[in-house]
Amino acid sequence: MQAKITKRLVDGLRPGPADVVIRDVELPGFILRVRKTGGMSYAVEYKAGKGRGAPTRRVTIGAVGRIAPEEARTEARKLFARVTQGEDPASAKAEERRALTLAQVAEAYLRDHVDAKRKGSTAAWVRDALERIVVPVLGKTRAGKVTRQDVARLHSSMSDRPTQANRTLSILSALYGWAGKHGYVAEGFNPARGVEKFPEKARERFLTSEEFGRLADALRRAETVGLPWEVDEAKATAKHAPKAENRLRGLDPFAVAAIRLLLLTGARLREVLHARWDWVDFERGVLRLPDSKTGAKPVYLSAAAQRLLDKLPQLDGNPFLFPGDKEGQPRADLKKPWAAVTKAARLEGLRVHDLRHSFASVGAGGGLGLPIIGKLLGHKQPSTTARYAHLDADPMRRAVDAIGATIAAAMDENAGADVVPLRRAKG
């Protein structure tokens, strides 16, 4: 596609189903790249040398939004002037990139890749790992000079945090994969590759029937008589506090309702707290999320979940199911009410995310099958749901009972029981 690259043109561009390159009609070699992911950047293309066999090089000038079209055009002319004088700006730029420290490459990775292409919560998590853990230790070293031994030492220093250490290793490996593709290090160079990860203990926690009952009782008390609260006896004001048996405080009904909805749907915390009323389809019993950790997905609402939402008041001017303290904003978290409820239910240490695991465990224990459970939870990959396979005990229980009964009958000569032959598998 050819056109004059102007501000009007840029402002009217929208990403399409495929990447597009727009070539400027007034300055040959000056181009605008529009990626299907939404990223747009200015660049120049030129021949590095004379003759038909000279390779074509491309140098990125800057991203749309960070530099204006006319500024990009001016930079393009400067680059073409260097080419005319026999320079190869692409090679020079590659050399400059390969001289950067890991801290500088990490910042480029965060700016150009993570912030641009990852969800906000994921981007914040990756930035924290790089800036708080990696950069203080390896940041001053040139990115291409970091060794596997350097990374292994960093990883080993976090042996008391094996899960975080392994996630940091994965982030560092992804950074180097990106850096290789963009010329910051030699392609294929990755000092994080081959470093052995720590074994991790599974953190899945599933509520038992008795624990479900204790949690339900705590929620009922939270919205009726209230839950106990403690006083710091060391403070001077402690003597004015009510007696222990009278220290009861009710919880925000929206917080209690949010916990109930998490229990009834198996949804993630942010999926519930950020849900809007216009996403609820009562007729079909679905909460339609336009975006989530795995993209757009439906959260199926049981009759109990629909009754809960039907009783939930809607606040004027706030589109969220669970409004927060700030006008028009959702509730930020459930930390304090969750701590109070789990303490009252004698379930300290239970995480909010464990409600999702418990929802899945009930389905698996009921023999619903992993594909159905995966759809309810919004899993993209069957392997994600496979963690619940050991809970699907009904088929295994029926099988072991049949085998055990047959063997016991065959061995018990005095019982006179009939031996039930097992059905031969076909094929």
C-alpha positions as CSV (number, residue, x, y, z in Angstrom):
1,M,0.0,0.0,0.0
2,Q,1.3,3.5,-0.9
3,A,0.2,6.8,0.6
4,K,1.7,10.0,2.1
5,I,2.4,9.2,5.7
6,T,0.7,12.1,7.6
7,K,-0.9,12.6,11.0
8,R,-4.4,12.4,9.4
9,L,-3.5,9.0,7.8
10,V,-2.1,7.7,11.1
11,D,-5.0,8.8,13.2
12,G,-7.4,7.0,10.9
13,L,-5.6,3.7,10.8
14,R,-7.0,0.6,12.5
15,P,-5.5,-2.9,12.7
16,G,-6.8,-5.5,10.3
17,P,-6.7,-9.3,10.1
18,A,-3.1,-9.1,8.8
19,D,0.0,-6.9,9.1
20,V,0.2,-4.0,6.6
21,V,3.2,-1.9,5.4
22,I,2.4,1.6,4.1
23,R,5.1,3.0,1.8
24,D,5.5,6.8,1.7
25,V,4.9,8.2,-1.9
26,E,7.2,11.2,-1.3
27,L,10.1,9.7,0.5
28,P,11.0,6.2,-1.0
29,G,12.0,3.8,1.7
30,F,10.1,5.6,4.5
31,I,7.4,3.2,5.7
32,L,4.8,2.7,8.4
33,R,4.1,-0.7,9.8
34,V,0.7,-1.6,11.1
35,R,0.5,-4.9,12.9
36,K,-2.7,-6.9,13.3
37,T,-2.0,-6.8,17.1
38,G,-2.5,-3.0,17.0
39,G,1.2,-1.9,17.2
40,M,2.3,0.7,14.7
41,S,5.8,2.0,14.0
42,Y,7.8,4.1,11.5
43,A,10.8,2.6,9.8
44,V,13.1,2.9,6.8
45,E,14.2,0.3,4.3
46,Y,17.4,0.7,2.2
47,K,20.0,-1.4,0.3
48,A,23.2,-2.0,2.3
49,G,25.7,-1.7,-0.6
50,K,25.5,-1.4,-4.3
51,G,24.3,-3.8,-6.9
52,R,21.2,-6.1,-7.2
53,G,22.6,-8.5,-4.7
54,A,22.9,-6.0,-1.9
55,P,20.8,-7.0,1.1
56,T,17.8,-4.9,2.1
57,R,18.0,-3.6,5.7
58,R,15.2,-2.2,7.8
59,V,15.7,0.2,10.8
60,T,12.8,1.1,13.1
61,I,12.6,4.8,13.9
62,G,10.0,4.8,16.6
63,A,6.5,3.8,17.6
64,V,3.4,5.7,16.6
65,G,2.4,7.8,19.6
66,R,5.9,8.3,20.8
67,I,7.0,10.2,17.7
68,A,5.0,12.4,15.3
69,P,4.9,11.5,11.6
70,E,6.9,14.6,10.5
71,E,9.6,13.9,13.2
72,A,9.8,10.3,11.9
73,R,10.2,11.7,8.3
74,T,13.0,13.9,9.5
75,E,14.8,11.0,11.1
76,A,14.3,8.9,8.0
77,R,16.1,11.6,5.9
78,K,19.0,11.6,8.3
79,L,19.3,7.8,8.0
80,F,19.2,7.9,4.2
81,A,22.0,10.5,4.3
82,R,24.1,8.1,6.3
83,V,23.4,5.4,3.8
84,T,24.5,7.7,1.0
85,Q,27.8,8.2,2.8
86,G,28.4,4.4,2.9
87,E,27.2,3.7,6.4
88,D,24.9,0.8,7.4
89,P,22.6,2.1,10.1
90,A,21.1,-1.2,10.8
91,S,24.4,-2.9,11.6
92,A,25.4,0.1,13.7
93,K,22.2,-0.1,15.6
94,A,22.6,-3.8,16.1
95,E,26.1,-3.2,17.6
96,E,24.6,-0.5,19.9
97,R,21.9,-2.9,21.0
98,R,24.3,-5.7,21.8
99,A,26.3,-3.3,24.0
100,L,23.3,-2.7,26.3
101,T,23.2,-4.0,29.8
102,L,20.5,-6.5,31.0
103,A,18.8,-3.6,32.8
104,Q,18.5,-1.7,29.6
105,V,17.2,-4.7,27.6
106,A,14.8,-5.5,30.4
107,E,13.3,-2.0,30.2
108,A,13.0,-2.3,26.4
109,Y,11.3,-5.7,26.8
110,L,8.8,-4.3,29.3
111,R,8.1,-1.2,27.2
112,D,7.9,-2.7,23.8
113,H,6.5,-6.2,24.5
114,V,5.1,-6.8,28.0
115,D,3.2,-3.5,28.5
116,A,2.0,-3.5,24.9
117,K,0.9,-7.1,24.6
118,R,0.1,-8.4,28.1
119,K,-2.8,-7.8,30.4
120,G,-2.2,-5.2,33.1
121,S,-1.9,-7.7,36.0
122,T,0.5,-9.9,34.1
123,A,2.6,-6.9,33.0
124,A,2.8,-5.7,36.6
125,W,3.9,-9.2,37.8
126,V,6.6,-9.5,35.1
127,R,7.9,-5.9,35.8
128,D,8.1,-6.7,39.5
129,A,10.1,-9.8,39.0
130,L,12.6,-8.1,36.7
131,E,13.0,-4.8,38.5
132,R,13.0,-6.2,42.1
133,I,14.8,-9.6,41.6
134,V,16.8,-9.7,38.4
135,V,18.0,-6.2,37.7
136,P,19.6,-5.6,41.2
137,V,21.8,-8.7,40.7
138,L,22.5,-8.9,37.0
139,G,21.3,-5.5,35.6
140,K,24.8,-4.0,35.2
141,T,26.1,-6.9,33.1
142,R,25.9,-6.6,29.3
143,A,22.9,-8.7,28.3
144,G,25.0,-10.8,25.9
145,K,27.6,-11.5,28.6
146,V,25.2,-13.0,31.2
147,T,26.1,-16.7,31.7
148,R,24.1,-19.7,32.6
149,Q,26.1,-19.8,35.9
150,D,25.0,-16.3,36.7
151,V,21.3,-17.2,36.2
152,A,21.8,-20.5,38.1
153,R,23.2,-18.6,41.1
154,L,20.3,-16.1,41.1
155,H,17.9,-19.0,40.9
156,S,19.6,-20.9,43.7
157,S,19.6,-17.8,46.0
158,M,15.8,-18.0,46.0
159,S,15.6,-21.6,47.2
160,D,13.4,-20.5,50.1
161,R,10.9,-19.3,47.5
162,P,10.9,-22.1,44.9
163,T,7.7,-21.1,43.1
164,Q,8.8,-17.5,42.7
165,A,12.3,-18.6,41.7
166,N,10.9,-20.8,38.9
167,R,8.5,-18.1,37.6
168,T,11.4,-15.6,37.6
169,L,13.5,-18.1,35.6
170,S,10.7,-18.4,33.1
171,I,10.4,-14.6,32.8
172,L,14.1,-14.3,32.2
173,S,14.0,-17.0,29.5
174,A,11.1,-15.3,27.8
175,L,13.1,-12.0,27.9
176,Y,16.1,-13.5,26.2
177,G,13.9,-15.2,23.6
178,W,12.4,-11.8,22.7
179,A,15.9,-10.1,22.9
180,G,17.3,-12.6,20.4
181,K,14.5,-11.9,17.9
182,H,15.0,-8.1,18.2
183,G,18.8,-8.0,17.9
184,Y,19.7,-7.3,21.5
185,V,21.6,-10.6,21.8
186,A,22.6,-13.2,19.3
187,E,19.5,-15.2,18.3
188,G,19.3,-18.4,20.2
189,F,21.4,-17.1,23.1
190,N,19.5,-17.8,26.3
191,P,21.5,-18.2,29.6
192,A,18.2,-19.1,31.4
193,R,17.8,-22.2,29.2
194,G,19.0,-25.4,30.9
195,V,18.9,-24.1,34.5
196,E,17.0,-26.8,36.5
197,K,13.9,-25.6,38.2
198,F,13.1,-26.4,41.8
199,P,10.4,-29.0,42.5
200,E,7.2,-27.3,43.6
201,K,4.6,-28.5,46.0
202,A,1.1,-28.5,44.7
203,R,-0.9,-25.7,46.4
204,E,-4.4,-27.0,45.5
205,R,-6.7,-26.9,48.6
206,F,-10.2,-28.5,48.3
207,L,-12.9,-27.8,50.9
208,T,-14.5,-30.9,52.4
209,S,-18.3,-31.0,53.0
210,E,-17.8,-30.2,56.6
211,E,-15.6,-27.2,55.7
212,F,-18.2,-26.0,53.2
213,G,-20.7,-26.0,56.1
214,R,-18.4,-24.0,58.4
215,L,-17.8,-21.5,55.7
216,A,-21.5,-21.1,55.0
217,D,-22.2,-20.7,58.7
218,A,-19.5,-17.9,58.9
219,L,-21.0,-16.1,55.9
220,R,-24.5,-16.3,57.5
221,R,-23.2,-14.8,60.8
222,A,-21.3,-12.1,58.9
223,E,-24.5,-10.8,57.3
224,T,-26.7,-11.2,60.4
225,V,-25.3,-11.0,63.9
226,G,-21.7,-10.1,62.8
227,L,-18.3,-11.7,63.3
228,P,-15.9,-11.2,66.3
229,W,-13.2,-8.5,66.2
230,E,-10.1,-8.3,68.3
231,V,-8.7,-5.5,70.4
232,D,-5.0,-4.7,71.0
233,E,-4.9,-5.0,74.7
234,A,-1.6,-3.1,74.8
235,K,-3.3,0.1,73.6
236,A,-4.7,2.6,76.1
237,T,-8.0,2.7,74.4
238,A,-8.5,-1.1,74.9
239,K,-10.2,-0.5,78.3
240,H,-13.0,1.3,76.6
241,A,-13.7,-1.5,74.2
242,P,-16.8,-3.7,74.6
243,K,-16.5,-7.1,76.3
244,A,-15.2,-9.9,74.1
245,E,-18.7,-11.5,73.8
246,N,-20.1,-8.2,72.5
247,R,-17.4,-7.5,69.9
248,L,-19.3,-8.3,66.8
249,R,-19.2,-6.5,63.5
250,G,-21.2,-7.2,60.4
251,L,-19.5,-7.4,57.0
252,D,-20.3,-5.4,53.9
253,P,-23.2,-7.4,52.2
254,F,-21.5,-6.9,48.8
255,A,-18.3,-8.6,50.1
256,V,-20.4,-11.5,51.4
257,A,-22.2,-11.8,48.1
258,A,-19.0,-11.7,46.2
259,I,-17.6,-14.6,48.2
260,R,-20.8,-16.6,47.7
261,L,-20.6,-16.0,43.9
262,L,-17.0,-17.2,43.8
263,L,-18.2,-20.4,45.6
264,L,-21.1,-20.9,43.2
265,T,-19.3,-20.2,39.9
266,G,-15.6,-21.2,40.3
267,A,-14.7,-17.9,38.7
268,R,-11.5,-16.0,39.4
269,L,-11.5,-13.1,41.9
270,R,-11.1,-10.3,39.3
271,E,-13.7,-11.9,37.0
272,V,-16.2,-11.5,39.8
273,L,-15.1,-8.2,41.3
274,H,-14.9,-6.5,37.9
275,A,-18.1,-8.0,36.5
276,R,-20.7,-5.5,35.2
277,W,-24.5,-5.7,35.3
278,D,-24.8,-5.4,31.5
279,W,-22.7,-8.6,31.2
280,V,-25.4,-10.6,33.1
281,D,-27.8,-12.5,30.9
282,F,-30.5,-13.7,33.3
283,E,-32.5,-15.3,30.5
284,R,-29.8,-17.7,29.6
285,G,-28.1,-17.9,33.0
286,V,-24.7,-16.6,31.9
287,L,-22.3,-13.9,32.9
288,R,-20.6,-13.0,29.6
289,L,-17.0,-11.7,30.3
290,P,-15.7,-9.8,27.2
291,D,-12.1,-10.5,28.5
292,S,-10.4,-12.7,31.1
293,K,-7.1,-14.4,31.7
294,T,-8.0,-16.7,28.8
295,G,-9.9,-14.2,26.7
296,A,-13.7,-13.8,26.3
297,K,-15.6,-16.5,28.2
298,P,-19.0,-17.2,29.7
299,V,-19.4,-17.8,33.4
300,Y,-22.4,-20.1,33.8
301,L,-24.8,-19.2,36.6
302,S,-26.6,-21.9,38.5
303,A,-30.1,-21.3,39.9
304,A,-28.5,-20.4,43.3
305,A,-26.1,-17.9,41.6
306,Q,-29.0,-16.3,39.7
307,R,-31.0,-15.9,42.9
308,L,-28.0,-14.3,44.6
309,L,-27.7,-11.7,41.8
310,D,-31.4,-11.2,41.6
311,K,-31.4,-10.0,45.3
312,L,-28.2,-7.9,44.9
313,P,-29.0,-4.2,44.8
314,Q,-27.8,-2.1,41.9
315,L,-26.3,1.3,42.8
316,D,-27.1,4.3,40.6
317,G,-24.0,5.5,38.7
318,N,-22.0,2.3,39.3
319,P,-22.1,-0.4,36.6
320,F,-20.4,-3.1,38.7
321,L,-22.0,-6.0,40.5
322,F,-19.7,-5.3,43.5
323,P,-19.1,-1.5,43.8
324,G,-16.1,-0.1,45.5
325,D,-15.5,2.9,47.7
326,K,-14.6,5.2,44.7
327,E,-17.5,6.4,42.7
328,G,-18.2,4.3,39.5
329,Q,-15.4,1.8,40.4
330,P,-15.5,-1.9,41.3
331,R,-14.4,-3.3,44.7
332,A,-10.6,-3.5,44.8
333,D,-10.3,-6.7,46.8
334,L,-11.7,-9.0,49.5
335,K,-8.7,-9.2,51.8
336,K,-10.2,-8.0,55.1
337,P,-13.6,-9.6,54.8
338,W,-12.0,-12.9,53.6
339,A,-9.7,-12.9,56.6
340,A,-12.6,-12.3,59.0
341,V,-14.7,-15.1,57.4
342,T,-12.0,-17.7,57.2
343,K,-11.0,-17.0,60.8
344,A,-14.6,-17.4,62.0
345,A,-14.9,-20.6,60.0
346,R,-11.5,-21.9,61.4
347,L,-10.1,-22.0,57.9
348,E,-7.1,-19.8,58.3
349,G,-4.7,-20.2,55.4
350,L,-7.5,-20.9,52.9
351,R,-7.0,-18.7,49.8
352,V,-9.8,-17.1,47.8
353,H,-8.5,-19.0,44.8
354,D,-9.0,-22.3,46.7
355,L,-12.8,-21.7,46.2
356,R,-12.2,-22.2,42.4
357,H,-10.3,-25.5,43.1
358,S,-13.1,-26.5,45.5
359,F,-15.8,-25.8,42.8
360,A,-13.9,-28.0,40.4
361,S,-13.4,-30.7,43.0
362,V,-17.1,-31.0,43.6
363,G,-17.7,-31.4,39.9
364,A,-14.9,-34.0,39.5
365,G,-16.1,-35.9,42.5
366,G,-19.6,-36.0,41.0
367,G,-18.3,-37.6,37.9
368,L,-19.0,-34.7,35.5
369,G,-15.9,-35.3,33.5
370,L,-12.8,-33.1,33.0
371,P,-14.0,-31.6,29.6
372,I,-17.1,-30.2,31.2
373,I,-15.2,-28.9,34.2
374,G,-12.7,-27.3,31.9
375,K,-15.5,-25.5,30.1
376,L,-17.0,-24.3,33.3
377,L,-13.7,-22.9,34.5
378,G,-12.8,-21.4,31.1
379,H,-9.7,-23.5,30.6
380,K,-8.1,-23.3,27.1
381,Q,-5.9,-26.3,27.5
382,P,-7.1,-29.8,28.8
383,S,-3.8,-30.1,30.6
384,T,-4.9,-27.3,32.9
385,T,-8.0,-29.2,34.0
386,A,-6.0,-32.5,34.3
387,R,-4.9,-31.5,37.9
388,Y,-8.4,-32.5,39.0
389,A,-8.2,-36.0,37.4
390,H,-7.4,-37.7,40.8
391,L,-10.7,-36.4,42.2
392,D,-12.8,-38.1,39.6
393,A,-13.0,-41.2,41.9
394,D,-16.3,-42.7,40.8
395,P,-15.1,-44.6,37.7
396,M,-12.1,-45.9,39.6
397,R,-14.2,-46.9,42.6
398,R,-16.7,-48.8,40.4
399,A,-13.8,-50.6,38.7
400,V,-11.9,-51.5,41.8
401,D,-15.2,-52.8,43.4
402,A,-15.9,-55.0,40.4
403,I,-12.4,-56.4,40.4
404,G,-12.2,-56.9,44.1
405,A,-15.6,-58.6,44.3
406,T,-14.6,-61.0,41.5
407,I,-11.3,-61.9,43.1
408,A,-12.8,-62.3,46.6
409,A,-15.6,-64.6,45.3
410,A,-13.0,-66.7,43.5
411,M,-10.9,-67.1,46.6
412,D,-13.7,-67.7,49.1
413,E,-14.4,-71.4,48.5
414,N,-17.0,-71.6,51.4
415,A,-19.0,-68.6,50.4
416,G,-20.5,-70.3,47.4
417,A,-20.8,-66.8,45.7
418,D,-21.1,-66.5,42.0
419,V,-18.0,-65.4,40.2
420,V,-18.9,-62.5,38.0
421,P,-16.7,-62.6,34.9
422,L,-15.3,-59.2,33.8
423,R,-16.3,-58.0,30.3
424,R,-13.6,-58.5,27.7
425,A,-12.5,-55.3,26.1
426,K,-13.3,-55.1,22.4
427,G,-10.5,-54.8,19.9
